[in-house]
Amino acid sequence: MAVGTVEESVEIFKARSDKREYRRIVLQNCLEVLLISDPETEKCAASMGVPVGYYSDPKGLEGLAHFLEHMLFYASEKYPVENSYSKYITQHGGSTNAFTSSENTNFHFDINADCFEEALDRFAQFFIKPLMSPDATTREIKAVDSENQNNLLSDGHRVYQLQKHLSAKDHPYHKFGTGSWDTLEVQPKARGLNTREELLKFYEENYSASLMHLVVYAKVCLDKAQTLVQSIFQEVPNTNRSYSPVTDQPCKSEHLQILVRAVPIKQGHRLRIVWPIIPGVIYYKEGPSIYLSHLIGHEGEGSLFYILKKLGWATSLSAGESSGGRHFSFFEVYIHLTDAGHDHFEDVVALLFKYIDLLRQAGACKWIFDELSAMSETDFHYQDKNSAIDYVVDVASNMQFYPPIDWLVGSSLPSRFSPDIIEAVLNELTPQNVRIFWVSTKFDGHTDSTEPWYGTAYSVEKITSSTIEQWMEKAPDGNLHLPVPNMFVPTDLSIKTVSNKMNFPVLLRKSPYSRLWYKPDTLFSMPKGYIIIDFSCPQSRSSPESIVLTSIFIQLLMDYLNEYAYYAEIAGLGYWISSHYNGFQVTMTGYNHKMRVLLEKVIDKITNFKVEPDRFFVIKELFTKQYQNFKFQQPYEQALYYCSLILREHAWSWKDELEVLPNLEVDDLVKFYPLLLSRTFLECYIAGNIDSKEAISMIQHIEDTFYKGAQPLSRALFVSEHPSSRIIKLEESTNYFYAAEGLNTSDENSALVHYIQTHPDEYIKNVKRQLFVLIAKQPAFDQLRSVEQLGYITSLSRTSDAGICGMQLIVQSSVKDPRYIELRFQAFLKMLESQLHDMSDDEFKRKVNALIDIKLEKFKNLSEETNYFWWEISGGTLRFDRIENEVAALKLITKTDLIDFFNEHVNVGAPKRKSLSLQVFGSSHSSEFKAEKVDPVEPNVVQIEDIFSFRRSRPLYPSFRGDISRLKAHDAEHQ
């Protein structure tokens, strides 16, 4: 191996489309490093993987590994100022985060390239000489506790912990990994333990260079990157600790052949069938779990899901490996059941085992493996370039499990067909080995046990293989069979020649029925396309009934298309249909070779839509549960909903929609469908590896289908019907607030969303607001979250809705009520005022340059580019050259301009300040909510009692979706 220098070449397999360079080195302290050089990047990144997680938590100190992850962000001997690392990263255009899993803790960041060297040095101090002060220790235990409080009502966390709870008590898998005030403060103190001393001991015992894996993503060449890494990271201590994986199995015989009934928070019925299996990482080239998840999770005709859906018993199904560790793992099938499916639970389980028997009888099929392998290879070699930070995290995680040649690949390229290995894993999926978790609100009051960490009510009974065999004998046959060869596998991956290297979309075609915006791929050289067809339908939002019927129509469309379109999806061609403020949208992305085939099928289903009564009632039931579960949203999500409801002109209340839903019948949708499509307009965007003639032909086909013929399905919109999305204009020098109790009485958390409305889209004001948020967001986090410990969820961010710009603070807290948080935000703004005045000219210039660097960052893939341009089109702003203009505006901005913006629009008492405070009071702050109702309102503060009366009383901002009929279509070949 190479120690400090590259003495021998180690091959690292990479995609054919990947232009980056890679080098593996091992430093003198045995730290293994992958260097990545990307001269085209504007962002550099790094990720350190430490193979220690909550499995290593000492008994009685649950959450210690996770707590240590939090603590390393605070300060170091070299950089002793608290949170200076996060501040440096954020204010130079970057982001930083970390996570703790069962056997791994990962730290990562990205930053503008010109600041990477210092950022890397600050990052390295996590692993060299961190400071963990007693004061910070106490505060961060509260942050961990706040994080845990946010998770307590999450069904995902609750069921996962229940699965772990029902395993061997002396096995690390059994542990609770998040931690809380009780596990990290109260219980240790009661036993005479000092948590900080235990934390330092845990760090010294587990954080050794010999265990770590570092990935560095640099703009400079490999030699320079190597010199930089050696100079910084060779100081990471090496205690020569070796990795000690967990090797024994967590599930003994008493934990198998069990049926667990559990009560969730949210409405619905879910089935999770689990088997312990051989970990896929051992046979990652053979890919047995990938092969089996492909078949058991398939949704095409003859699949398990197809049959369950046809019977009206399930609305979704997924299957795959759920890793527990390097030496043990699980295979899981997860099914969302309908009410009828819940009643036919035994049949559902029986059909699953029947399908597994079918796979066993068929044996491992080489053609299926070869097709799967070929699709995986195509996806690998034509993978989109993603963000540097996501990339380094993925690769650092792979370094823990795979040899260097496969660090970039991981287990994504199954290439060796081994029937014996596939069948060995398949033979573990038996009734003798199964754990069934059946989760339903119908079990409320019918359980006899409680999981200790989350309080989930459950009961357990043994279930024998003979019982399951009896179910199989009684279950319907269903005509289960293997999938057919996939017609959507792309075979033409050629790149089309683009004669005109246009930088922006052009209006390629327009008619009374549609506008086609077109942007060929001039940056990525990928055989992929992107299509958006936006249907403006004035009837879609005319009433709560029309909104719900439009949603059911969309869901039924996707339901009808599923078994056909699923083949496209697994071949790298995805589509979805979604509703929006004035209709619905068809989006398609992936390999362009057979994109038109799928598009025409979707259009055919829309134009020949028929309401199938049995599917209508399944979808209606699904929507009913979704509406009923609205009240279980996080309090900050409820506050954001109230903000949207107040500000948007045409928003309807979820309660109104829920109220009309039970009365809607098949005939209502039958009558509504032709009305919905009676008058439409199509805003279209086609981009990527699709030539202009093909783009025009696609839209012409859609127009011919919708608008032509003796009895056309649709007609052009009247001028007065064209869509506009408008936002309420708040009054200057006025602070509005809306207070509500949390919808879930079991949730102790409260939330504040403080929204400040600043201006309609305009370059100079845009960059002032963007610069202010860049400067203020990390200090806001530090003060409100880290210092004052108001809540784990704390953020300050920019907003833009229908071209109206602003900013918002979000804080969710179990310790303080929203009114108190509001006062602390005001105090923070006063503190920030002095910091802005004290900022040096050099520091101000660095902030401006950091924002310029962020803006000049190139699109990494077609999706990023499409999302950027579609935002301009859908909002009506059409400022495709926004980046250049905002960079030019930034170069002219002064510190005085920024302070003036702050004093006019943001600061407490600012003359042009327009704010809206959304306050959701959790159950722990119900007395404060009652006091809010009776306390006198301060001057310039207006309480909103009735949202809709308030909305009707306010003027609206003009819509940016004005008259663009004067826009002329262009010839894409001659731009």
WODABEL-V186862 format. One record per residue. SS is DSSP state (@ for helix, = for strand, . for the rest). Layout:
# WODABEL-V186862
ss
SS
SS
This chain:
# WODABEL-V186862
ss
.
.
=
.
.
.
.
.
.
.
.
.
.
.
.
.
.
.
.
.
=
=
=
=
=
=
.
.
.
.
.
=
=
=
=
=
=
.
.
.
.
.
=
=
=
=
=
=
=
=
.
.
.
@
@
@
.
.
.
.
.
.
.
@
@
@
@
@
@
@
@
.
.
.
=
=
.
.
.
.
.
.
.
@
@
@
@
@
@
@
.
.
.
.
=
=
=
=
=
=
.
.
.
.
=
=
=
=
=
=
=
=
@
@
@
@
@
@
@
@
@
@
@
@
@
@
@
.
.
=
=
.
.
@
@
@
@
@
@
@
@
@
@
@
@
@
@
@
@
@
@
.
.
.
@
@
@
@
@
@
@
@
@
@
@
.
.
.
.
.
.
@
@
@
.
.
.
.
.
.
@
@
@
@
@
@
@
@
@
@
.
.
.
.
@
@
@
@
@
@
@
@
@
@
@
@
.
.
.
.
.
.
=
=
=
=
=
=
.
.
.
@
@
@
@
@
@
@
@
@
@
@
@
.
.
.
.
.
.
.
.
.
.
.
.
.
.
.
.
.
.
.
@
@
@
.
.
=
=
=
=
=
.
.
.
.
.
.
=
=
=
=
=
=
=
=
=
.
.
@
@
@
@
.
.
.
.
@
@
@
@
@
@
@
@
@
.
.
.
.
.
.
.
@
@
@
@
@
@
@
.
.
.
=
=
=
=
=
=
=
=
=
=
.
.
.
.
.
=
=
=
=
=
=
=
=
=
.
@
@
@
@
@
.
@
@
@
@
@
@
@
@
@
@
@
@
@
@
@
@
@
@
.
.
.
@
@
@
@
@
@
@
@
@
@
@
@
@
@
@
@
.
.
.
.
.
.
@
@
@
@
@
@
@
@
@
@
@
@
.
.
.
.
@
@
@
.
.
.
.
.
.
.
.
.
.
.
.
@
@
@
@
@
@
@
@
.
.
.
.
@
@
@
=
=
=
=
=
=
=
@
@
@
.
.
.
.
.
=
=
.
.
.
.
.
.
=
=
=
=
=
=
.
.
@
@
@
@
@
@
@
@
@
@
.
.
.
.
.
.
.
.
.
.
.
.
.
.
.
.
.
.
.
.
.
.
.
.
.
.
.
.
.
.
.
=
=
=
=
=
.
.
.
=
=
=
=
=
=
=
.
.
.
.
.
.
.
=
=
=
=
=
=
=
=
=
.
@
@
@
@
.
.
@
@
@
@
@
@
@
@
@
@
@
@
@
@
@
@
@
@
@
@
@
@
@
@
@
@
@
.
.
=
=
=
=
=
=
=
=
.
.
=
=
=
=
=
=
=
=
=
.
.
.
@
@
@
@
@
@
@
@
@
@
@
@
@
.
.
.
.
.
@
@
@
@
@
@
@
@
@
@
@
@
@
@
@
@
@
@
@
@
.
.
@
@
@
@
@
@
@
@
@
@
@
@
@
=
.
.
.
.
.
@
@
@
@
@
@
@
@
.
.
.
.
@
@
@
@
@
@
@
@
@
@
@
.
.
=
=
=
=
=
=
=
=
=
=
.
.
.
@
@
@
@
@
@
@
@
@
@
@
@
@
@
@
@
.
.
.
.
.
.
.
=
=
.
.
@
@
@
.
.
.
.
.
=
=
.
.
.
.
.
=
=
=
=
=
=
=
=
.
.
.
.
.
.
.
.
=
=
=
=
=
=
=
=
=
=
=
.
.
@
@
@
@
@
@
@
@
@
@
@
@
@
@
@
@
@
@
@
@
@
@
@
@
@
.
.
.
.
.
=
=
=
=
=
=
=
=
=
.
.
=
=
=
=
=
=
=
=
=
=
.
.
.
.
@
@
@
@
@
@
@
@
@
@
@
@
@
@
@
@
@
@
@
@
@
.
.
@
@
@
@
@
@
@
@
@
@
@
@
@
@
@
.
.
.
.
.
.
@
@
@
@
@
@
@
@
@
@
@
@
@
@
.
.
.
.
.
.
@
@
@
@
@
@
@
@
@
@
@
.
.
@
@
@
@
@
@
@
@
@
@
@
@
.
.
.
.
.
.
.
=
=
=
=
=
=
=
=
.
@
@
@
@
@
@
@
@
@
@
@
@
.
.
.
.
.
.
=
=
=
.
.
.
@
@
@
@
@
@
@
.
.
=
.
.
.
.
.
.
.
.
.
.
.
.
.
.
.
@
@
@
.
